């Protein structure tokens, strides 16, 4: 039971860390796209 419990904790930590990284990556790309659109608008105007 102990090894399985430890494995569950490790998997839980891994999935939470992975979701945090994915959120940061999505946030970065969203901000990056917004800045590109803003620059494009400035160039057009």
N, C-alpha and C positions, 0 to 999 in steps of 0.2 A: 504493500500500500504506500509506503513512504516514497519509493522511487517514482511510482506513478503520480503521486501528489506533487513531487518536485518537478516532474516533467510537465504537469499541468500548469504549475506556476511559471515555468520557463516559457511555455507556449503562450501563456497569458501576457507575460511581459513582452515577448517578441511581437505578438499581434498588436498590442497597444503601441509599441514603439513604431511598428510599421505603419499603423494608421496615422500616427503623428507625422511621420516623414511624408506620407502621401498627402496629408493636409497641407504641409508646408510647401510641397512641390506644386500642388494645385493652386495654392495661394500665390506662389511666385509667378506661375504662368498667367494667372488672372491679372496680376498687377502688371506683368510684362506686356500682355496684350493691351491693357488699358493705356499704358504709357505709349505704346506704338500708335494706337488710335489717336491719342491726344497729339502726338508729334505730327501725324498725318493731317489732322485737322488744322494744326498751326501752319503747316506747309501749304495746304489748300487755301486757307484764309490769308 
